[in-house]
Amino acid sequence: MFRKLIYVFFLIFVLSLISTSSAQEADVLIRNPDSAMPVIDGVVDDIWSLSSEQSINVTVSGSDPSSAADCSGVWRALWGYECIYVLVEVKDESLQADTSIADSWQDDSVEFYIDGDNSKGATCDENDHQYAFRWNTMVETPRAYHNGEPSLVGIEYAVATTDSGYLFEIKIPWTSIMGMAPTPGQEIGIEVWINDDDDGGDRDSQISWYGSDGNGWQAPNLWATGVLVAGNIAGKPNPADGSMHTNTWATLGWLAGPTAVSHDVYVGDNFDDVNDATHDSELFQGNQGLTLTFFVIGFPGYPFPDGLVPGETYYWRIDEINAEGTVYKGNVWSFTVPPKTAYKPIPVEGAESVAVDMTLSWAAGYGAKLHTVYFGEDFETVANATKGSSVGVTTYSPGPLKFAKTYYWRIDENDGTNTYTGDVWSFTTEGAISNPYPADGAVDVKPTVVLGWDAGAIAASHEVYMGMDADAVANADKTSPEYKGTQNLGQESYNPGKLIMNTMYYWRVDEVNDVNPDSPWPGDVWSFTTGDFFVIDDFEDYDAGENQIWYAWHDGLGYGSPGTLDYYAGNGTGAAVGDETTPSYTEETIVHGGNQSMPIAYDNNKQGFSKYSEVEHTLTDQRDWTEQDVGELSLWFRGYPAFVGSFAEGPTGTFTMTGSGTDIWAVNGVEADEFHFAYKMLTGPGSIVAKVESVDETNAWAKAGVMIRETLN
């Protein structure tokens, strides 16, 4: 079982600039990988192999773990000029998350300590950070300790449960650690701890990577010293990668790689061209000496002699050459010169639930001195308008707006000589319906879909319209055939019944509140296209609440308590469905075209149960599986790859099996066979031909043969 959760959260520290400190002996070297950084998704990328693995096994509090499997771990780190990346892999046989989030250190969790200036203080100050990440399958706000108020600086991490415990991938911006980018060779304070809770309640053990003093959680002088080791490529681009550059010329600057003696410079206006360029390319600007870590563009005699063009993005690359002539190809960096038109609208294009008293704002076009605002309720009117409100600032208040209304606006920029017509942007005010299900434009929607949406803030009821013609749905009223009825507040769904396969449908929901004179508020017209299939059972619908998967699919375990109405004793076989360790009680990683599937475990030698495993689901009504010319019934399944042995039919009627065994004599006091079986119901006279084609010795006492039985009882 392997599950992933990704969160973005905020930390609690006041930041300061780096201060100088005396050089410390490095306890760990943290490498810049000279390549793309890890993806924070709970999957251990190959890039992590470039970092050194550090063991976490020193007890600092509580009892010693009983074994490495009980509690131990390893951690790795990589760094770039924007973030530090940390991977912590924990072995833990029993995972607990049963205390309040305020006391999350009492549960299974990881604590990461970092001191941006490596000042080694005896107590924590605003430069010292402790980030606590608790193992959990539920979304929660992680904890941060020491000094300061919430900084509102986002930190990204992923947690995944593994076969032996769990892991965290963590990405922390340097700006949240020390307010600026680091430099190669910089020293930082660093430490990693693991908390272990085996049986709920208070923490049982606490182990660390570096120190053995239980006071280390609040004493940076007990933390290790890490050194940021530079890669071989150039770094720290200026202008920063992906930034806006507000001039039509630029001095490109960079930090030389540690082994470089010269630099090859490439500049252009196309990413692929710059990325693929060689010395033979016109984008190669020459080789420069070690100290020339800058290059000018946008002036006569230099690349782009007529100046950089507003609205264009430019790309550049620096390759580092060492004394032996080895070339270290650099990353492709970019910057953009702002367009002549306005950009970065607030609210963003297409924003929903915007406050009715909001103020519009935007980024001024390059060289703009005056801004003309056009605002209205109709796209065409705003797009074609010639008279607007001129302002000298980049904000505009349109006055009180209506609820659940879509507005359109445009900003024209004037630089004193020319006027530059802007794009038409739109937003919808609060009170409007949102989050349609299926999503607008969805395809392969099951023909038995139930429509859903989020109610607007001021709605008292909802009017539903649906049909196969977009214009008819858009213009429909309560007298139209597209009108499907009214749903009360709290009933944000509509079941249209069984739809036609492979057909596009349009729908609209109007919000209604008779107390408000502006009611009703017409909704947008959404669409979806049904798939060319009917769903027999949709595993996406099962959850850990009233629709648990074993309520429908009966196995050998059953559910409920004897004597209660919802009790089912089980079907007496060795089958078990579901997974109680996931939020949905289903499989959430091994899936096909969705987010959930049904896990089935089976044990055909379970004491007191039938010698076979079976799960069954009884349909609640009769169904015509051939309607609308349906011709196939499909079931997607996947076996357990780690299982030794296989069973396949092909050609029809011929079964090929492989298996592997060990010494079965008195295993755990029980003598038992190991076998694979082929099951075929015979309805009359027949014959079975079996042949052993090859045998490889797996154990000195292992034997192979063929057994034919009338039944499995």
N, C-alpha and C positions, 0 to 999 in steps of 0.2 A: 504494500500500500504506500502510495507516495502522493502527498497532498501539498498544494502550494497556496499561500496567501501573500498578497502584496499590499503594503500599506505605505502611505506617506504621512509623516507626523511632524510635530513641531517640538523644539527643544527649549530649555529653560535657562539660558545663560546670557549674561551681558558680555560682549566681546571686547577684546583689546588688541592692539597691534603687538607684533613680536618684540620682545625685549632681548637684549644681548645676554648671553651667559657664557661661562667658561666651558671649554670643550669637554665632553664626557666620552668615556669609552663606550662604543656602541655595543648594545646587547643584541640588537637585531637590525639587519639591513633591509630596508623596504624599497623595492625596485619599481622604477617606472618602466612598463613593459614595451615601450616604443610601438604600440599598436592599439587596436580598439580595446576599450576597457570591458570588464565583465558585464553581462546583462544581469540585472537584479531580478531574478525570476525563480530562485530556489533550485536551479539546476546548476551543477558545478561545471562551468565552461573549461575548455582546455587551457585558456589563458591563465588560470590559477596555477598551472604547473610551473610557471615562471617565477613563482614566489616560494620562499622557504617555509617549510612546515614546522610549526612550533607546538610542543606538547603541553597540555594543561593537566597537571596531575599532582600539584602540591596542595595539601590540605591546609587551609587557613582558619577554618571554623567548623564546629560540629565534629561528628565522627568520621573516621576514614572510610571511604567507599569500600565495599566488600570485594570489589573486583573492578577491572577496567570497564567491563560491560555495565556495571552498576553506575559508575560515573567517571568519565574521563573525556578528553577532547583534544583537538588540534585546532590551530588557527593560522591563517595566512593573511597577508596584506599586500596591496599594490597601491601605487599613487599616481595621480595625474596632476595637472596644474589647476584643475577645478575641484577635484574631490579625492578623498582617500577611500579605498575599497577594502572591506574586511570580510573574510569568510571564517565562520566558526562551525566546526562539525563536532557534535556531542554524541557520545555513547551513553545511553540511559535506558535501562530495561523497563522502568516504570515512570510514565509521564503524568504529571499532576498540574492542574491549574484551577485550584478550588478556593483561593483566597481572594480578597478584594484587590482591585488594581492598585490601590494605594500601598498594599503590602505584597506586591508581586514578587519581591525578592524572596518570599517564603516558598514560592513555587519553582518548578524547573525553569531556569532562565539563564541568560548570559548578560554579563556586565562588561562593557568596554570603556576603558579609561584612556584619556588622551590630554596631554598638556602641550598646547601649541607652542609655547616658548621654552619648554623644558626647564623652567625656573627652579624645580625641585624644592618647592616650599614645604614646610612642615605641616601646614594646613592649606586647605583649598581656597583659592581666590577666584576671581571672575574669569581667569584664563584656563581653569581646570575643569574638565568635563567628565561626567559619568553618565553613560547611556545604558539603560536597562531594557532588555528585550525578553519578554516572557514567551515561552512556548505556549501556544494556544491555537485552537481551531476556529476561534471566533474573532471577529473584528473588534479591536480595542485600542485605546490610546496608550501607547507605551509610556514609561516613566523616565524622567531625567532628574538628577539630583545636584546638590551643591548650590552655588549662589546664583542670583539673578532672577529676572522675571521671564515669562515666555517671550522668545525672540521672534516667533513667527517665521523661522527659517526652516524650510522643508527638508526632512531627512527621509531617504527611501530605503526600505528593507524588504526582504522576503524571508518567510519561514517555511520550512518543509519538514514533514515527518518522514523519517527513513526507516529501513528495516532494523537498524541498531539504535535509533534515537531520533535526533532531529538536527537541523542545521539552520544557520542564519547567513544570508548575504546582506551586507550593509554598505550603504553609500552615503558619505557625509561630506558636504561641501566645506572647503577650507574656510569660506567666509563665516561659517557658523562656529569654527574652531578658533580662528585668529583674525578674521576680518580681511584677509588678503591671501593671494596665492603664495605658495611656498617657493623656495629655491633649492636646487640640487645641493646636497651636502647639509641641509638644515637638520638640526636635532629636534626631536619631539619626545615628550614623556609618554609612555604607553604601557598598558597592562590589560589582561583579560582574565575574568573570573567566570566560574560556572556555579550556579546554585542547583542543588539536587533535593527534590522532595519525593520520597518513595511511596508514602502512604497517606498523603493528605495532611492538612494542618501545617505545622511549622516545618521549616527547612531542616533536613537531616545533615547535609554536608555542604561545604563550600570549598572549592578548589581553585587554584590560581595557576597562571603560567610562570610568573617571575618570583613574586615575593611570598614569604611564609608568615608575615605578620598580619593578624586579623584586623589591625587598624589601617591597613593599606587602602581601604576604600575611601578614606578621607585624608590621606597623607601622600601627596605627590612625590615627596622625597623617597618613597618606597617603591615608586614605579620604575620600570626599566627605561633605558634610553634607546630610541630608534633613530636611525639616520636615513634620510631620503636619498637614495642612490639614483643618479641620473642614468637615463638610457643613452644610447649612442646617437639619437636623432636630435635635431633642433627642437626647441620648445618655447613656451611663453610668447606666443605671437602678439604683435602690436601693429595694427588694430587686433583686438581679441577676435578669436574665431567666431563667426556668426554675428558680429556686431554691426551696428549702424555707424557709418563714418560720414561726418557732416561737412566734408570738403571735396572739391573736385580734383584734388591731388592727395598723395599720401606718401609718407615715409614708412616703409615696411621695416619692422624690427623684430629680432628674435634673440633667444638665448642659445649660444653655441653648445653643441654636444661636447661632453668632457674629453673626447679623443680627437675632436676635429682640428684640422690644420687649415682647412679652407671650406668654402660653401658654394654649391651650385644653386643658382637662382632660376626659378621658373615662374612666369606670371601670365595669366590669360583671363578670359571671361567665360570659360566653359570648364566645368569640373573634370569631365572625362579627358579633355585635351591636356589639361595640366597634370592630371594623375598619370597619364600615359606618356608624357613628353620625355624625350631623350635629348642628348646633345645635338642631334640632327634636326630638332624641331625649332621652328621660329619662336617658340615660347621660351626657349633657353636664353637667359639674359647674361650668361657668362659665369665664370668662377671668380670668387672674391677671397681675399686673404682672411686669416683668422679673426683679426680685429674689426673687419668691416662687416658688422652684424646689422646692416641696414641697407635699404635699397629704395630709391625714389621713383615714383611713377606719377604720370599726369602732367608733366611739363615738357616743353619742346626739347628734343634730344633724348627723351626717356620713353619707355613704353606708354602708350596712350598719350601722345604729345598734345592732342587737342583738349586734354582734360578728361577726367572721369565723368561718365554720363549719369545724371540723376535717375534713380530707379533701377540701375544695373547692379548686378552682383559680380564681384571680382574674386578670382581664385589665385592662390600662390603656394609654392612648395619650395622648401629648402632641403637639399640633400647635403649631408655632411661627409667629408672625405678625410680619412685619417692619414697618418704618416706613411702607412704601407700602401695607400691608394685604394683602400676598401671604401666603397660608397654605401652609406646608410640612407636609404630613401626616406624622405620625410613625409609627414602627413600633409594632406591638402587642406589649407585654411581658406577662409573666405570672409569678406565683409561686403556690405551693401551701402551704396550711396542713396540717401533718401530720395524718393520720387518728387517730382514737381507738384504732384497732387497730394491731398491730405491722406493720411494713413493711420493705422492703429486706432480705430474708432472705439469709444466706450459709450454705450454698451457695444460689445463685439457684434459683428454681423450675425443676425439670426438669434440673438439672445432672447430668452424667455423669462417670465416672472420679474420683469423690470419694474422698479418702484414708480408709482405714478407721479412722484415729485422729483424725479431724477434730473441731473444736469448732464448734457451731452459734452463730450470732450474728444479731442483727436490730436495727433501729432502733425505739426505744420509741414507742408510740403517744402522742398528745398528752396530757400530764398524767398519764401512767402512773406508778404508784408500786410496783406489784408485777406480776410476770410469771409465768404458770402455763404449764408446758411439757407437751405431750402428744406422745409419740413411739412409733412402732411400725412393723410391717411390713404393716399392712392399712389401706387408706384408710378404709373404713367405721368401723372400730374407733376410729381416731384422730379422725375427724370427729364421732363421737357420744360420745366420752369425757367424763366429768365429774370424774374424779379424776386430777390431774397433779402435777408437781413445781413448787412455788412457789420463785422465786428473785428476788433484789433487783437482779440485774445483767442485762445484755442478752446474756449468753453461757450456753451449756449444753453440757456434755460428755456424750454418751450412752454413753461407754465403747467398748471395742473392737467394731467392727462386722464383719459378714460380707462376704466378697468377692462382687462381682457381684450385689448385692442392692439392691432398691428400698425405700427407707424413706420414711415419711410423718411430718410433724410439724406442730404447731399451737401458736401462742402466744396465750393470752388475756390481755388487759391489764385491770388494775384501777386506777382513779384514786382509791381510797379510798371511793368511793360506789357506783360501778357497775362491772360487769365487761363487757368488750367481746370477743366471740368472734372469734378470728382465722381467716384462711383456712387451708386445709390445703395445705402445700407438700410437695414430694417431691424426692428426689435418688437417684441410683444410684451405688453404690460402685465403685471400680476393679475391673477384672477382667471387667466385663460387655462383651458385644459392642456395637459402635457403628457409626455411619455406614452405614446400610443403603443399598444401591443396587438398585432405584430408591428414592428417598427415600419415607418413609412418607407415604401419601396421594397419590402421584404419579399423574397421568393421562396419557393418550395415550402410554403405554409401548408400545414395539414388541413384538409377540407373540413374537418370538424373543429376548427379553431374557435375559441371563445375570445371575442374582442375585449380589450381592457384599456384603461387610461387612468391618469391621476386627475382628480377633481380640481377645478379652479378654486381659489381662495374664497370667493364670494358666492359660489354656486349653491342653490337649494335643490336643484334637480338637473337632469341631463336629457336632452332630446337627441335621439339617434337616427341618422340617415345612412342608407347604404344602397348601392346598386352597381351596375356594370358600366355606367356612363359617367365620366367625370363631371361634365357640365350639368347633367341632370342632378347629380348629388350636390354640386355647388349651389345650384339655384333652387333646390327643393325647399318646400315649407310643409306644414303639418297636413296639407291637403294632398300632397304628392305621394305617389306609390313608394317613393324612396324612404318615406318616414316610417320608422320601425317602432316607435313608441317612446315613452318617457321612463327613465330610471331614476329612482330616488337617490338622494345623497347617501353615500355609503354603499351603493350598488353600482360601482364603476365598472360594469361589464355588460356585455350583450352576446347572447348565443344566437347566431344566425341560422343554426341548423347545419345540415350536411350540404356543403357547397359543391359546385362542379369542379372537377379536377382541371388543372392546367389552365386556369382562367384568372384574369385580373379583376379585382374588385376595388371599389372606392367607397370610403365611408367618412362621415363627419359627425362630430358631437358638438351640439350647442349647449352652453351653460345658461341656466335659467334661474332667476331670482326675482319674483314679481314685486318685491319691495323696492327694487332699484328701477328707476325709469328707463335706464339704458338696456335693460334686459329684453330679449335674450342676447347673448354674445355669440355670434356664429363662429364655429371652429374652422380650422384648416381642413382641406380635403386631403385625406391620406389614402394610400393605395397599398395593396399587396397582391401577390400572385400565388395561387394554390399550386401544390405539387401534383405530379402525376401518380399519386399513390394515396391510399387510405392507411391510417395508422391503426394497427390492432391494439397495441399497448404502448403508451408513451412513457418511458421511464423518467422523463424530465419532470413528470407531475408528482413523483413520490417525494416525501419529506419526512422529517422527524416528528411531525405533529400528528394530525388526524388521518394522514394518508401514508402510513408507513408501509414499506414495500411488502412485508410479509403478511399484511392484512389481505392483500390480493393474491400473492404467490405463496401458496401453502407449502411448507417444508416439514422436515422431521422434528424441528424444535417447537413449533407452535408459538402461541403468545397468550398473554392474559393470565388470570388467576382462576383456578377451579371454582365453580359456583357462580361466576360472573357471566353476564350476557355476552361479553366480547371474548370469551375464552375459546381457544382452539388448541387441542392437545397435541397437534402434529400428526403427520401421516404415517409415522412409524418407520420411515426410511432414514438413511444416513445423510440426507441433504440439509443444507442450511443456506438461506439466502440473506443478503443484506450485509452491511458493515456498520456497526454501532460506533465506530471511531470517526465517522465523517458527519458533517452537519446535516446531510440528507439521508443518512443511513443507506446510501447506495455507493457504488464505485464512482469516483470523480476524476480519475486519471486515465484509466484504460477505457476510453469511450469511442463512439463512432458517430460523428456528425452532431454532437451535442455536448452536454455537460455531465450526463449521468448514464450509467449502465447498471445492470443487475449482476452483482457477484454471486456465484454459486460455489459453495464448498461441499465436497462429498466424501463420505467415508463408508465404503462398502463392507467394512469389517468392524462396525461399531457394535459393541456388546449390547444385547437387548433390542436391537433394531433389525429390520430386514436387511438382507445381504445385497441391497441395491439402493440407489439414491434417486429420488424423484421429487420434482417440484411441479405444482399444478395450479392453474389459474382458471376459474370457471367464469365464462362470460355471462353477463347479466341479462342479455337478450339475444334473440336470433339476429343473425347478420347475413346479408347476401354479399359474399366476398367476390362475386363476379360482376357486380353492378358497374356501370360505366366502362364495360369491356376490360375490367381488370383480369390479367392473365397469369400473374405470378404471386407467390407468397414467399417472402424472404425473411430470414432471421440472421442477424449478424452476431457472431460469437467468436471468442478467442480463448484458447486454452492457457494453461499455466506454463510459460516457457521453461521454467526450472525443473519441471517434472520429467523424470527419465522414462522414456517410453513413448510409443506413438501408435495410432490406430487409424488406418485409412482404407477407404473402399475404392477400388478402381483396378480393372474395369468392373462394371456392375456385377455384384455377386462374389467378387474376390476381395478378401480382406487381408491387408498386410499389417503386421504388428511387430514392434521391436520392444524389448524390455531389458532390464538389468537387475540383478539380484545380488544379495550377500549371503553370508552364513545365517540361515534361519533357525538353527537349532537352539531351542530354549532362549529366545530373545526376550529379555525381561521376564523370564519364567514361563513364557508361553511359546509353544511350538506352532508355527503358522506358515502357510505357503505365501509366496508372492506371485501374483499372476496378473495378466491382462486377459480380458475376455471379449469375444465377439458374440453379439446377441442377434439371433435371427429367429423369428417366429415361423415355424413350419406348420402349414395347414393341411398337409397330406404327406404321402410318401415322398421321401427325398434322400439325398446323400450328402455327406460332408467329406471333402478331401482336404487333408492338412499335411503340410510339409515344413520341416525345419531346414532352412536354407543355409544358415551360418551360425556358428557359436563362437564367441570370444570369451575367454576365461575372465570372470569378474571376481571370483573367489574360489579357493581350492575346494570348498565344499558345495559350491553352487552347481546345480544340474539344470538341464533344460528338457522340455518335453511338451507334448500336446495332450490335453485332457478334454474330453467331450462329456457334457453332463446334460441330463434331461431338464433339470431346473437348477436354480441357484439356492434353493432352500436347504 
